């Protein structure tokens, strides 16, 4: 652990495998205390155990980001454990492909729920703590602590992708959320960015047998 970002606290959703797990490990290597969320509790705890075995600090908060009550639980768990939040990486998601004429309402809504609504709810729950916290920091120190939000999008959301109309719509919504929040949260000293990945070799992109 390098300690370059010691005492920072990060929440990473969908961090039990793939990109999310890689992000959690990389943050921990720099001394960040990581809240590892994943739908699969065993995978979340596996990442936490690996971080702890390497000398880092981590906490597993398993659960579905699409559960309307979960965002408040996630934020509260991070604050209870570490007292602050500096970084949120909205990474959780999955792909449910199908040609436009085969897309069901359930399929459409599922993609919007996990890729757009879940990050919105998590960031709204974060805002309830962030706003008074920022005011207190400014009153005490003259400046708010710098914080970061990274929303994971996709080239499917920037350029479109055949058979992924619902997924593409969800990932495009991520860009709108990011741009809007960057305008709103600059006054809180929060940097909000999106990363639009291309094809990355993870379980998400594997062909079905």
C-alpha positions as CSV (number, residue, x, y, z in Angstrom):
1,X,0.0,0.0,0.0
2,X,1.6,3.3,-1.1
3,X,-0.5,5.6,1.1
4,X,-0.7,8.3,-1.5
5,X,-4.4,8.7,-0.8
6,X,-4.3,7.7,2.9
7,X,-7.4,8.6,4.9
8,X,-9.6,8.9,1.8
9,X,-12.8,6.8,1.7
10,X,-14.3,5.4,-1.5
11,X,-17.5,3.6,-2.3
12,X,-17.3,1.3,-5.3
13,X,-20.5,-0.4,-6.5
14,X,-20.5,-3.6,-8.4
15,X,-17.0,-4.2,-7.0
16,X,-17.1,-8.0,-6.5
17,X,-15.7,-8.7,-10.0
18,X,-14.3,-7.2,-13.1
19,X,-13.8,-3.5,-13.5
20,X,-15.3,-2.7,-10.0
21,X,-13.0,-5.1,-8.3
22,X,-10.0,-3.7,-10.2
23,X,-11.0,-0.2,-9.1
24,X,-11.4,-1.2,-5.5
25,X,-8.0,-2.9,-5.5
26,X,-6.3,0.0,-7.2
27,X,-7.7,2.5,-4.7
28,X,-6.7,0.3,-1.8
29,X,-3.2,0.2,-3.1
30,X,-3.0,4.0,-2.7
31,X,-4.2,3.8,0.8
32,X,-7.9,4.5,0.3
33,X,-10.4,2.8,2.6
34,X,-12.8,1.1,0.3
35,X,-16.5,0.2,0.8
36,X,-17.1,-2.7,-1.5
37,X,-20.6,-3.2,-2.8
38,X,-21.8,-6.1,-4.8
39,X,-25.1,-8.0,-5.3
40,X,-23.1,-11.2,-4.6
41,X,-22.1,-11.1,-0.9
42,X,-19.4,-13.8,-1.3
43,X,-17.7,-11.9,-4.1
44,X,-17.8,-8.6,-2.2
45,X,-16.3,-10.3,0.9
46,X,-13.6,-12.0,-1.2
47,X,-12.5,-8.6,-2.5
48,X,-12.5,-7.2,1.0
49,X,-10.4,-10.1,2.3
50,X,-7.9,-9.7,-0.4
51,X,-7.5,-5.9,0.3
52,X,-7.2,-6.6,4.0
53,X,-4.6,-9.4,3.4
54,X,-2.6,-6.8,1.5
55,X,-2.6,-4.4,4.4
56,X,-5.5,-2.2,3.4
57,X,-8.9,-1.3,4.9
58,X,-12.2,-2.3,3.4
59,X,-15.8,-3.0,4.2
60,X,-18.3,-5.2,2.4
61,X,-21.8,-3.7,2.0
62,X,-23.6,-6.3,-0.2
63,X,-27.0,-5.5,-1.7
64,X,-28.8,-4.5,-4.8
65,X,-28.3,-0.9,-5.9
66,X,-31.7,-1.1,-7.6
67,X,-33.4,-1.5,-4.2
68,X,-35.0,1.9,-3.4
69,X,-33.9,1.7,0.2
70,X,-30.4,0.5,-0.4
71,X,-28.7,3.9,-1.3
72,X,-29.3,5.3,2.1
73,X,-28.0,2.1,3.7
74,X,-24.9,2.2,1.6
75,X,-24.1,5.8,2.5
76,X,-24.9,5.2,6.2
77,X,-22.7,2.1,6.3
78,X,-19.7,4.0,4.8
79,X,-20.2,6.9,7.3
80,X,-20.6,4.6,10.3
81,X,-17.5,2.7,9.4
82,X,-15.2,5.5,8.3
83,X,-16.8,8.8,9.2
84,X,-16.5,10.4,5.8
85,X,-16.8,9.8,2.0
86,X,-14.4,11.2,-0.5
87,X,-15.0,9.1,-3.7
88,X,-18.0,7.4,-5.2
89,X,-17.6,5.1,-8.2
90,X,-20.9,4.2,-9.7
91,X,-19.9,1.0,-11.5
92,X,-22.7,-1.6,-10.9
93,X,-24.5,-2.8,-13.9
94,X,-25.1,-5.6,-16.4
95,X,-26.1,-6.1,-20.0
96,X,-29.5,-7.5,-21.2
97,X,-29.3,-7.6,-25.0
98,X,-32.0,-8.0,-27.6
99,X,-33.0,-6.5,-30.9
100,X,-35.4,-3.5,-30.6
101,X,-38.5,-5.5,-31.7
102,X,-37.7,-8.1,-29.0
103,X,-37.2,-5.7,-26.1
104,X,-39.8,-6.0,-23.4
105,X,-40.9,-3.3,-21.0
106,X,-39.2,-5.2,-18.1
107,X,-36.0,-5.4,-20.1
108,X,-36.1,-1.7,-20.8
109,X,-36.8,-0.7,-17.2
110,X,-34.2,-3.0,-15.8
111,X,-31.5,-1.4,-17.7
112,X,-32.6,2.1,-16.8
113,X,-33.0,1.1,-13.1
114,X,-29.5,-0.2,-12.7
115,X,-27.6,2.2,-14.9
116,X,-29.4,5.5,-14.4
117,X,-31.8,5.3,-11.4
118,X,-29.4,3.6,-9.0
119,X,-26.6,6.1,-9.4
120,X,-29.1,8.9,-9.1
121,X,-30.4,7.6,-5.9
122,X,-26.9,6.9,-4.5
123,X,-25.8,10.4,-5.3
124,X,-29.0,11.9,-3.9
125,X,-28.4,10.0,-0.6
126,X,-24.8,11.2,-0.6
127,X,-26.0,14.8,-1.1
128,X,-28.0,14.7,2.1
129,X,-24.7,14.3,4.0
130,X,-22.5,16.2,1.6
131,X,-24.3,19.6,1.7
132,X,-24.1,20.2,5.5
133,X,-20.7,18.6,5.7
134,X,-19.4,21.0,3.0
135,X,-20.8,24.0,4.8
136,X,-19.2,22.9,8.1
137,X,-15.8,22.5,6.3
138,X,-16.0,25.9,4.7
139,X,-16.9,27.5,8.1
140,X,-14.1,25.7,9.8
141,X,-11.3,25.7,7.2
142,X,-12.4,28.2,4.6
143,X,-12.6,25.5,1.9
144,X,-14.4,22.3,1.4
145,X,-12.5,19.0,1.1
146,X,-12.1,18.0,-2.5
147,X,-14.2,14.9,-3.4
148,X,-14.7,12.9,-6.5
149,X,-17.6,11.1,-8.3
150,X,-16.8,8.7,-11.2
151,X,-19.8,7.4,-13.1
152,X,-19.1,4.4,-15.4
153,X,-20.7,4.7,-18.8
154,X,-20.0,2.9,-22.1
155,X,-19.3,3.6,-25.7
156,X,-22.8,2.1,-26.2
157,X,-24.1,5.2,-24.5
158,X,-22.0,7.6,-26.6
159,X,-22.3,6.0,-30.0
160,X,-25.1,3.4,-29.7
161,X,-24.9,-0.3,-30.1
162,X,-27.1,-2.8,-32.0
163,X,-29.1,-5.1,-29.8
164,X,-28.5,-2.8,-26.8
165,X,-31.1,-0.1,-27.0
166,X,-32.0,-0.3,-23.3
167,X,-28.4,-0.6,-22.1
168,X,-27.4,2.2,-24.4
169,X,-30.2,4.5,-23.1
170,X,-29.1,3.8,-19.5
171,X,-25.5,4.5,-20.3
172,X,-26.4,7.7,-22.2
173,X,-28.3,8.8,-19.2
174,X,-25.2,8.4,-17.1
175,X,-23.6,11.1,-19.2
176,X,-26.5,13.5,-18.6
177,X,-26.3,12.8,-14.9
178,X,-22.6,13.5,-14.9
179,X,-22.7,16.8,-16.8
180,X,-25.6,18.1,-14.7
181,X,-24.0,17.2,-11.4
182,X,-20.7,18.7,-12.4
183,X,-22.5,22.0,-12.8
184,X,-24.4,21.6,-9.5
185,X,-21.6,20.3,-7.3
186,X,-18.7,22.5,-8.3
187,X,-19.6,24.8,-5.4
188,X,-19.2,21.8,-3.1
189,X,-15.7,21.2,-4.4
190,X,-16.8,17.9,-6.0
191,X,-15.4,16.8,-9.3
192,X,-17.8,14.7,-11.3
193,X,-16.7,12.7,-14.3
194,X,-17.8,9.8,-16.4
195,X,-15.7,7.0,-18.0
196,X,-17.1,5.4,-21.1
197,X,-15.5,2.1,-21.6
198,X,-15.2,0.1,-24.8
199,X,-15.0,-3.7,-24.8
200,X,-13.2,-4.9,-21.7
201,X,-12.7,-8.6,-21.1
202,X,-14.7,-9.3,-18.1
203,X,-17.6,-11.7,-17.2
204,X,-20.0,-9.1,-18.6
205,X,-18.7,-9.4,-22.1
206,X,-18.2,-13.1,-22.3
207,X,-20.1,-15.1,-24.9
208,X,-22.7,-17.5,-23.7
209,X,-22.0,-21.2,-24.1
